[in-house]
Amino acid sequence: MSRQDIRKRVCKCAGQLFAEKGYVSPVDLLVKMNTILVSLREFAKSMELKPSVTVYMSWGKVPKQRLRFSKYGSPHVEEMYATHYARPNKARKTGNG
C-alpha cells in the first residue's frame, strides 16, 4: 500500500468517524483501520518477535480502570491493541556485564 493509498484510507475513515461522532481521534481511527493491527502482527511474526499482552489502565486522579480501545470491547480486538512485540529474552542484551 502506497503512502497515497494510506492517506486516502485515513481521510475516508476519518470522514466516516466525523460523520458518526462529530469528532475524530487517533485511537478511533486506528480501531476503524484494523488492517494496521493485522499487518503489525504479520511483521512481528516475520521478525520472530514475541507477543506480550499489556494491560492499559487509566491514570490521574480518577479511580483506576482498564482502558478500552474498541467500541464494543471485543476481546480479540482489545488483545490486538494491547499486544507489544519484542525480541525473545534470549536475544536481549542485559546491562549486567
Residue pairs with C-beta under 8 A, 6 or more apart in sequence:
1 9
9 33
10 29
10 33
13 29
13 32
13 33
14 24
14 29
16 32
17 23
17 24
17 25
17 28
17 29
17 32
18 24
21 28
27 69
30 36
30 37
30 69
30 81
31 69
31 70
31 71
31 77
31 81
34 77
34 80
37 77
37 80
37 81
38 80
40 85
41 51
41 80
41 83
41 85
44 51
44 85
47 85
48 88
49 85
49 86
49 87
49 88
50 85
50 86
50 87
50 88
50 89
51 83
51 84
51 85
52 83
52 84
52 85
52 86
53 79
53 82
53 83
53 84
54 82
54 83
54 84
55 66
55 82
56 66
56 67
56 69
56 82
57 64
57 65
57 66
57 67
58 64
58 65
58 66
58 67
68 78
69 77
69 78
69 81
69 82
70 77
70 78
70 81
86 92
